[in-house]
Amino acid sequence: MVRSSTFFAQTLYTAILPNRARKLAQLGIVIQFAALIRCLGEYFRLKYFVVDKFSIVRIEPFIVGAAVTAILAFVAILFYFAEKYRLT
């Protein structure tokens, strides 16, 4: 009787684990998109509110950050769907 209850608990735990990983992956993707929007929004804030000091030197870090964030978000989405829809 002890073996069957531990088997049931172990299968229940393994059934819950993939859902948790999937939710954490979704949360990570949302956070990456929020960072991307923040980086792109900073460009427009500098362009319209700090007109006298607007130059490529001031916005270069935000453009680089937006590019890196966009690439990482794209890779995260590819990995998320590659896990969901196996190729083999």
C-alpha positions in Angstrom: 0.0 0.0 0.0 2.9 2.4 0.7 4.3 1.9 -2.7 1.1 2.8 -4.5 0.7 6.0 -2.6 4.3 7.2 -3.3 3.9 6.3 -6.9 0.7 8.4 -7.1 2.4 11.3 -5.3 5.4 11.1 -7.7 3.2 11.0 -10.8 1.2 13.9 -9.5 4.4 15.9 -8.9 5.7 15.2 -12.4 2.4 16.2 -13.9 2.5 19.6 -12.1 6.1 20.3 -12.9 5.7 20.9 -16.7 2.8 23.4 -16.1 5.0 25.3 -13.7 7.9 25.5 -16.1 5.5 26.6 -18.9 4.0 29.4 -16.7 7.5 30.6 -15.8 8.5 30.6 -19.5 5.4 32.7 -20.3 6.2 35.1 -17.4 9.8 35.4 -18.7 8.6 36.3 -22.2 6.2 38.9 -20.8 9.0 40.5 -18.8 11.3 40.6 -21.9 8.6 42.3 -23.9 8.1 44.8 -21.1 11.8 45.6 -21.2 11.7 46.0 -24.9 8.8 48.5 -24.7 10.7 50.3 -22.0 13.8 50.6 -24.1 11.9 51.8 -27.2 9.8 54.2 -25.1 13.0 55.8 -23.7 13.9 56.8 -27.3 10.7 58.7 -27.7 10.9 60.3 -24.3 14.4 61.7 -25.1 13.3 62.8 -28.5 10.3 64.8 -27.4 11.1 65.9 -23.8 14.9 66.5 -24.0 15.0 68.1 -27.5 18.1 70.3 -26.8 20.3 67.4 -25.8 18.9 64.8 -28.2 21.8 63.0 -30.1 22.7 59.5 -31.2 25.3 59.3 -28.3 22.5 59.7 -25.7 20.2 57.1 -27.3 22.7 54.6 -28.4 22.6 52.5 -25.1 18.8 52.3 -25.4 18.9 51.2 -29.0 21.4 48.5 -28.2 19.3 47.4 -25.2 16.2 47.3 -27.4 18.0 45.2 -30.0 19.4 42.7 -27.5 16.0 42.5 -25.7 14.2 41.9 -29.0 16.6 39.1 -30.0 16.3 37.5 -26.6 12.5 37.7 -26.7 12.5 36.1 -30.1 14.8 33.3 -28.9 12.7 32.7 -25.9 9.5 32.4 -28.0 11.3 30.0 -30.3 12.4 27.8 -27.4 8.9 28.0 -25.9 7.2 26.7 -29.1 10.0 24.2 -29.8 9.2 22.6 -26.5 5.5 22.6 -27.2 5.7 21.3 -30.8 8.5 18.8 -31.1 10.2 18.4 -34.5 11.0 14.7 -34.1 
